[in-house]
């Protein structure tokens, strides 16, 4: 873990971000003693789970029955 004071962090922010991207933990210490950790935000890719919507979708019994509005177009 790498600790730096706020003034140093302001001057070297790009380098600190590169360290965090490389897996290093960086903590910034403010003059009043408060500390803040820089962490990378990873994008979360949604992975669909097969069968997860089971029981949520309902179809009526006459789903594929011919529609009255289209009778003139039917053979």
Helices and strands as residue ranges (DSSP letters): E 2-5, H 6-11, H 13-21, E 26-29, E 35-38, G 68-73
